[in-house]
């Protein structure tokens, strides 16, 4: 395995190890499944439509972003904005499962090389989740080193993405990333409102997309394809920082979320 593949595996393994196995059982509830699937129902067709008007690398980056799992830092973002961490984690786990299936459907014909990276990412997450569920005491003892390993893996993936795609970032990349960010967030909040779920947990847990995973999967086929996911990542964390600032300034704090 090359360093990028190792870093992707490590990032997903660490994220999985911190996600309880019980989170997958939440997918049996219709309102949880609605929140998980809702953003994909909007973003995947949107990426296909927008892809007809852009070049091949940009189209691949759009598709990889549309079918990527939610931001792996979603539980941390949920904590920062006062949402339910367990609910955000359940949504995140659901997006990993759905993402794996959609990656084969949408990226397989156009980018066979990206399938291997997507498969390894999904397996790493599930292996990490199994490890954390089967050996929680050991997982807790090595949690700090695990998190540092995940941080290092993320830095490696971002550095590789920047090196390969920075020269290809344009105003078009920014506009497309904004559309994907706004579309995913809106769809997740709307699905949560429709199904009676927690909107604030749905926002990071299902309405975001993990830019590092998308950039790595798309970049494994063509480095320039990582441009849109890379811009998306910058916009995502800028938006998250602004949201945290606004939520903490709101008098009375966040509303009491409901369980899903």
N, C-alpha and C positions, 0 to 999 in steps of 0.2 A: 504493500500500500504506500502511496506517495504521501508526503507531509500534509497536504490538503485533506486527503481522505481520512487520515488519522485524526486531524483536528476536528473534522466534521463528526466522526464517530465519537470522539471524546465529548464534544459539546452536547450531542444528543443523549449520550449515556448519562452524563451528569444531570441533565434536565429530567430524564426519566427516573433516575434514582431518587429525585426529590418529589416525584409525583406519586401519590398513593395508588395502589392497584384498584382500590374501591372507586377511584374516580371514573374508571371505565363503566362501572355499573350504573352511573348516572345517565349514561346514554340510553338506558331503557325507558327513561321518562321522555315523553313526547316534547315537552317544552324545552328540555335540555337539547335534544336532537334538533329541534327547530332553530335554536340559537347557533348551533354548530354548523348546520347545513346552510342556513340563510345567507351568510356572506358569500359562500361558494356559488350559490345559485345566481348571485348578481355578478361577482367578480370574474368567474370563468367565462361566461358569454361576453362580458364587457371586454375582456382581454382578447378574445377571438375577433370581435368586431374591430377593436382598435388596431389589432395586429394586421389587418388587411391594408392599413394606410401607412405602415412603417416598414423599415427594412428587416431582414431576417434576424439579425442579432437582437434588435430591439423587441421583435415579436416573441422570440424565445424567452427573453428576460421578463416580459409581461406575463407570459403563460406560467413561467416558473413562480413568479410572485403570486399570481392568482390562485394557484393550487398549493402553495406552501402552507405549512402549519402556522398556527398563531405564534406571535412573538414568544420565544421561550422564557423571556423575563416577565411574562404576563402576571404570574403571582406576585412578583415584586412590585409591579406597577399597581396592581390591585391593592396591595398593602399601603402604598404611598397615597392613594386617593381615597382610602377608607372603605374599599369594597371588600367582599368576602373572598379570602384567599383560596379556600377550598373549592368554592364555586368556579372561580377563574381557572383553577387547576383542572377541574373536571372538563370545562370547555376546551382547555388546551389539549388534554389527552384525547378528546374526541376529534379535534382538528388533525392530530397526527395520524389517526386511523383513516379519516376521510382523505387527507392529503395523499397518503400512500396510494390509494385507489385512483384518485384523480390524476396523479402524476403519470401513471401508466396510460390512462385514457387520453390525456392531452399532450404529453411530451413524447410518448413512445414513438409515434410515426415521424415526428420532426427532429427528434434529438435522441437517438438510441443511447448515446454515450451518457446522457444525463440520468438514464434509468438506473444504472449501477449506483450512482451517488445517492439517488433517492431511496433505493432499496437499503443501502447501508445505513442511511440516516434513520429510517423507520425501525430497522432491526436494533440499532444502537439504543434508541429510546425505549423499546419494549424490553430489551435485555436489562437496561438500567432500572426500569420500573419493577421488573421481576426481582432483581437483586435487592432493591430497597424494600420491597414487600416481604421477601423471604428472610432477609437478614437486617432488620431495622436497627438492631443494636450496633452491629458492625458499621452500618451505613452512618449512623449518628456519630460514631467515634472518629470517622475519617471525613466527616462532612466538610470541614474547613479546607483540607487539602483537595477534596473533590471540587469544591467551588473555585478554588484558585486554578485548578486544572481547566475547568470550564472557561474561566476568564482568559487564560492563556490561549486556549483553543479559539475563542472568539477573536482575539487580537490577531492570531495567525490568519484566520479566514478573512477578516476585514482587510488586513494588509495585502493579501493575495488579490482580493477583489479590487482594491484601489490601484494596485500595480497594473492590473490587466484592463481596467475599465475607466479609470479617471480621465483619460484623454478622449473618451467617447461620451462624456457627460455633456448635455446641451440643455437648452431651454425646453426642448421637446421631452427630454428625460424628466425634468422637474414637473412639467405639466401632467405627464402620464402618471408619475408617482403620486402626485396630489390627487388625481382622480381615483386611483386605487385606494389610497388612504381614506379619503372621504367616503367612497362607496362602501368599503368594508365596515367602517365605523357606523355609518348610517344603517346598513343592513342588519348589523348585530343588535343595535339598540332597538330598531323596529321589531325584529324577531322576538327580543326579550319582552318588549311591551305587549306584543300580540299574544305571547304564550304565558305571560304572567311571571317571567323570570326577573332576575336582578340585572338591570340595565348597566349599572356601573361595573359589575363583574364581567358582563358580556362584552363590554367595550374593549378591554385588553385581552380577555380570554378567547374571544372568537372574532372580534372585529379587526384585529391586527394581523399582519403577516410577518414571519421571521425573515428579515432581509438577508441575514448571513446564510441561512439555509438556501434561500432562493438564489442568491448570488453565486454560491458554491455549485449548486446543481446546474444552473444555466452556464456558469463559467467553465464547467467541466467540458462543455461542448465547444463554446466560443467565449473567450475572455471578455470580449466587448459586450456580451449579453448581460453582464453583471451591472451595467450602468444604471438601469432603472431601479433594480433592487437596492443598489447602493444609495441612491438619492432618497429612496423610500425610507431607508434606515435613518438617515439624517433628519428627515421631516418627522418621522415617528417619534424620535426621542426629543425633538424640539417641542412637538405638540404635547407629549407626555409631561415634559417639564412645565409647560404653561398650564396644563390642566391641574397638576399637583399644586402649583402656586395659587391658582384660582380656588381650588377646593379648600385649601387651608385658610384662605382669606374669607371664605363664606361663613357667615355667623351661624353657629349651631352645628357645623360640620356636615358630613354626608348623611343622607336619609338612611334609615334602618333598612338594610336589604333583606329580601325574603329568600328563604332556602329554595333550592331547586331539586 
